[in-house]
Amino acid sequence: MRSVTADPAPEAYREGGVSLQLGQGFFRPESRPSRDLGVLLCRSLVACREGLGANPPVRVLDLMAGCGIRSLRLAVEGGAASVWANDADPGRLPLLRANLASLAALPHRCTALTAQKLLAACLLRQQRFELVDLDAFGSVAGLLPLALEAVAFEGVLYLASSDGRSPTGHDRPAAIRSLGAAARAHPASWELALRLQIGQVARLAWAQGCGIEPLFSFSEGRTFRTAIQLRRRPRVGEEQQLGLLAHCHGCGDQQLQSLLKLRGWAPCLCPEDPQQRQGGRPLAISGPLWLGPLQNGAWLERLHQAALALPPGWQAPASQRLLQALMADPGLPARCWPMAELSRRLPTGTPRLAGLLEALRQEGWCAHRSGVMAGMLRSDAPWARILELAAALAPPGPN
């Protein structure tokens, strides 16, 4: 008789402080920084709520859980009081349950519902969570109103969208449909997408009488992620953070305007065109979008302290680098240029970014290295002055 050898059990995938089976579902190891920051966010929320004597500290809703790795890590490493892991694919439910079986001592639930049905049921029961993780494929526009209803006051919506074409200006009709906003091609395209996403959340929260506070925002170009705290009411003047961003593809100038103070745009640096009243090329205008900060320094410091308390290896080096980059850039003002664009406009070479930042700061301008996109300058200095300083600092060209 021929002997039959059983297939060996697949090796468990290890990440942070957990191990689990990935199954056949969609999974990206490259997204680990987002999961690592999610753990730090959860730990920070727990610490804040425990400091206020809140009970329970943090309840987590993972709307699109996949194999359950985020739910498991938020429970084991993040210190969540309870976890609800959901995925619309019923075929993943056995895997979800198996991966979360180790949480026997922690209240947890695994379901296979569409996110719309689950959120609608939570609304009817007035059930809310301190951390709602919405890691969506494509646009999240249809889920945002219900998702916000599921976030407790002072809780956080950890939002991800993989719709890259609409908010980066590559599909303008789709941006109108999904975001209710204009999205035009822009050199800081990742940041543009994040600001459009936050702006959409802000409008929905304000319509519900609430306010928002972006805690951190980042992207690797495929997925656009932001953690947004829901406040009981808007801050005074919060509506001034919604506005328009204009960019001239001719001279590179950028301008901002709040919707509350909307007026005519100033002329850019392009030569006067006798056929146009304001001269120069037409501006490419995107918005309405969020003009306020992308990062909250106090919260990022909490994440940093939470990371220091974790055992070695629970945070990937890439996650540590990302956190440091975000801490160094508040995301203000919403005017960013790649150094490559400066290089194209200078007769000589490109100056060092660090030197240009220092020169701008010495003149009293705000200047930062972008934490969202590498090799980009953020500043409130006039574009003409940035070009002048860059030219003065550029290395001399060949004789």
Stockholm file with secondary structure:
# STOCKHOLM 1.0

chainA/1-399         MRSVTADPAPEAYREGGVSLQLGQGFFRPESRPSRDLGVLLCRSLVACREGLGANPPVRVLDLMAGCGIRSLRLAVEGGAASVWANDADPGRLPLLRANLASLAALPHRCTALTAQKLLAACLLRQQRFELVDLDAFGSVAGLLPLALEAVAFEGVLYLASSDGRSPTGHDRPAAIRSLGAAARAHPASWELALRLQIGQVARLAWAQGCGIEPLFSFSEGRTFRTAIQLRRRPRVGEEQQLGLLAHCHGCGDQQLQSLLKLRGWAPCLCPEDPQQRQGGRPLAISGPLWLGPLQNGAWLERLHQAALALPPGWQAPASQRLLQALMADPGLPARCWPMAELSRRLPTGTPRLAGLLEALRQEGWCAHRSGVMAGMLRSDAPWARILELAAALAPPGPN
#=GR chainA/1-399 SS CCCCCCCCCCCCEEETTEEECCTTSCCCGGGHHHHHHHHHHHHHHHHHHHHTTCSSSCEEEETTCTTSHHHHHHHHTTCCSEEEEECSCGGGHHHHHHHTGGGTTSCEEEECCCHHHHHHHHHHHTCCEEEEEEECSSCCTTTHHHHHHTEEEEEEEEEEECCCTTTTTSCHHHHHHHHSSBCCCCTTHHHHHHHHHHHHHHHHHHHTTCEEEEEEEEECSSCEEEEEEEESSCCTTGGGGEEEEEECTTTCCEEEEEGGGCCCCCCCSSCCCTTSSSCSSCCEEEEEEECSCSCCHHHHHHHHHHHHTSCTTSSCHHHHHHHHHHHTCCCCSSCEEEHHHHHHHCSSCCCCHHHHHHHHHHTTCCEEECSSSTTEEEECSCHHHHHHHHHHHSCCCCC
#=GC SS_cons         CCCCCCCCCCCCEEETTEEECCTTSCCCGGGHHHHHHHHHHHHHHHHHHHHTTCSSSCEEEETTCTTSHHHHHHHHTTCCSEEEEECSCGGGHHHHHHHTGGGTTSCEEEECCCHHHHHHHHHHHTCCEEEEEEECSSCCTTTHHHHHHTEEEEEEEEEEECCCTTTTTSCHHHHHHHHSSBCCCCTTHHHHHHHHHHHHHHHHHHHTTCEEEEEEEEECSSCEEEEEEEESSCCTTGGGGEEEEEECTTTCCEEEEEGGGCCCCCCCSSCCCTTSSSCSSCCEEEEEEECSCSCCHHHHHHHHHHHHTSCTTSSCHHHHHHHHHHHTCCCCSSCEEEHHHHHHHCSSCCCCHHHHHHHHHHTTCCEEECSSSTTEEEECSCHHHHHHHHHHHSCCCCC
//
